Amino acid sequence: SSVEDLTKADVLARMQREIPGTGPDSGLMIQSTKMMSAYGLDAAGYVLEPGPHARWIDHYERATREGRWFVMPLWK
């Protein structure tokens, strides 16, 4: 229910730690990189990977369809 929960042992056990993102210079990725560090997600083994927008959308669609737990960087 919170960003802090992503580092809890029971959540880490179920979570895919690869986080596909958008272009490396996008505002979304810049802010997501800051969050990774601020909340200790990088230390917990999460990896934010820039890539094409289509991959970012595909990640969401597949994970949702398969019922997997995942992190999705979004704009606010």
C-alpha positions as a printed NumPy array, in Angstrom:
array([[  0.   ,   0.   ,   0.   ],
       [  3.05 ,   2.273,   0.145],
       [  6.466,   2.661,  -1.449],
       [  8.067,   1.654,   1.85 ],
       [  6.233,  -1.697,   1.686],
       [  8.25 ,  -2.63 ,  -1.407],
       [ 11.26 ,  -3.392,   0.808],
       [  9.419,  -5.727,   3.224],
       [ 10.544,  -9.369,   3.087],
       [  7.098, -10.772,   2.26 ],
       [  6.662,  -8.288,  -0.59 ],
       [ 10.191,  -8.821,  -1.929],
       [  9.509, -12.557,  -2.084],
       [  6.654, -11.995,  -4.561],
       [  7.844,  -8.93 ,  -6.412],
       [  9.465,  -8.766,  -9.81 ],
       [ 12.379,  -6.406,  -9.194],
       [ 13.04 ,  -5.371, -12.782],
       [ 11.161,  -2.126, -13.405],
       [ 10.826,  -1.17 , -17.073],
       [ 10.66 ,   2.553, -17.615],
       [ 10.489,   5.02 , -20.45 ],
       [ 13.25 ,   7.069, -22.115],
       [ 16.248,   7.73 , -19.85 ],
       [ 15.925,  11.516, -20.053],
       [ 12.181,  11.66 , -19.465],
       [ 10.786,  13.382, -16.388],
       [  9.25 ,  10.061, -15.336],
       [ 12.639,   8.334, -15.283],
       [ 14.431,  11.223, -13.605],
       [ 11.919,  11.274, -10.753],
       [ 11.75 ,   7.466, -10.57 ],
       [ 15.526,   7.3  , -10.203],
       [ 15.324,   9.751,  -7.298],
       [ 12.598,   7.641,  -5.655],
       [ 14.638,   4.453,  -6.05 ],
       [ 17.413,   5.992,  -4.002],
       [ 15.237,   7.879,  -1.504],
       [ 13.221,   4.775,  -0.548],
       [ 16.103,   2.284,  -0.704],
       [ 14.604,   0.348,  -3.592],
       [ 17.952,   0.061,  -5.35 ],
       [ 19.503,  -1.364,  -2.17 ],
       [ 16.626,  -3.884,  -2.017],
       [ 17.52 ,  -5.15 ,  -5.485],
       [ 15.079,  -3.264,  -7.685],
       [ 16.472,  -2.161, -11.044],
       [ 14.931,   0.657, -13.085],
       [ 15.555,   0.013, -16.78 ],
       [ 14.923,   2.728, -19.375],
       [ 13.438,   1.588, -22.646],
       [ 10.893,   2.276, -25.339],
       [  7.366,   3.3  , -24.414],
       [  5.968,   0.118, -26.022],
       [  7.985,  -2.084, -23.623],
       [  6.736,  -0.062, -20.645],
       [  3.102,  -0.585, -21.724],
       [  3.685,  -4.266, -22.542],
       [  5.105,  -4.828, -19.05 ],
       [  1.935,  -3.424, -17.499],
       [ -0.413,  -5.401, -19.745],
       [  1.38 ,  -8.748, -19.254],
       [  1.823,  -8.402, -15.499],
       [ -1.822,  -7.402, -15.067],
       [ -3.064, -10.233, -17.258],
       [ -0.893, -12.757, -15.382],
       [ -1.834, -11.41 , -11.938],
       [  1.799, -10.766, -10.974],
       [  2.964,  -8.2  ,  -8.451],
       [  5.004,  -5.461, -10.117],
       [  6.178,  -1.872,  -9.897],
       [  5.077,   0.537, -12.598],
       [  6.52 ,   4.048, -12.727],
       [  3.693,   6.478, -13.478],
       [  3.198,  10.216, -13.709],
       [  1.303,  11.987, -10.965]])
